[in-house]
Amino acid sequence: MEVKYYIRTLRKYIGWILLFMIAAGGGTAIVSYNFIPPTYEASVKLLIHSTNASNMVDLTSINANMKLMDTYQEVIQTSAILTKVSERISGLQADPEMLSKALKVRHSAGSQIMTLTIRGNDYREAAELANAIAEVFQSEVTKLLKVNNVTILGKADPRQISTPVLPNHQLYILVSVLVAALLSIGFAFLHSVFDDTIKTAEDVDEVIGLVVLAVLPEIEKKDRLLKNKSAADRKVGEIPYATTKQ
């Protein structure tokens, strides 16, 4: 198909395409702003350091601590830790399964810092949970692994005014508008392909291959009514007359 066919099809259905895009964007905005609860994120950083009492930098201990990061990452997400956290903050009704889903633990390669992140619909609760997990892990790792090399660098502040990380309203609206545009354009071309009726001079040239010599304009309904009214007015204004026989 030629480029002009695509352009003509888009021009023909541009109104419907824009309407569908606006409806999709507006509907997504209403749902996103009014029906999707906000999700907040609270984080605590832990430093896994050397247990060497001297002030000397022990490269061997640093390397050993970095190798322990994966182990610590697994330990902190076990039921042994999360159950104690749940018992400690029973007022928040946070069971181990919920904590496991809300908790995310990450660390950068070559770094001795581990970040604990909790997501929830209330920032204050998320901050309290993140702090509790860090404190319980710090105390329990000493009992489990017989080491005391975990330091909490900074706790989450429950009183902090935080911005929700989700939902991303602008992203949701943009995606919905793009999807609506693709679907509506696809429908427009699909409808154009299966619609074999001839409506324009371009259709005659494309389908039959004949040259259009003249085009009769379509008479609108209002034009027909005006024409009939004018004819009726002229008929009423005529002077009646009678013929005489000579």
Buried (B, 14 or more C-beta within 10 A) or exposed (E): EEEEEBEBBBEBBEEEBEEBBEBBBEEBBEBBEEEEEBBBBBBBBBBBBBEEEEEEEEEEBBEBBBEBBEEBBEBBBBEEBBBBBBEBBEEBEBEBEBBEEBBEBEBEEEEBBBBBBBBBEBBBBBBBBBBBBBBBBBEBBEEEBEEEBBEBEEBBEBEEEBEBEBBEBEEBBEBBBEEBBEBBBEBBBEEBEEEEEEEEBEBBEBEEEEEEEEEEEEEEEEEEEEEEEEEEEEEEEEEEEEEEEE
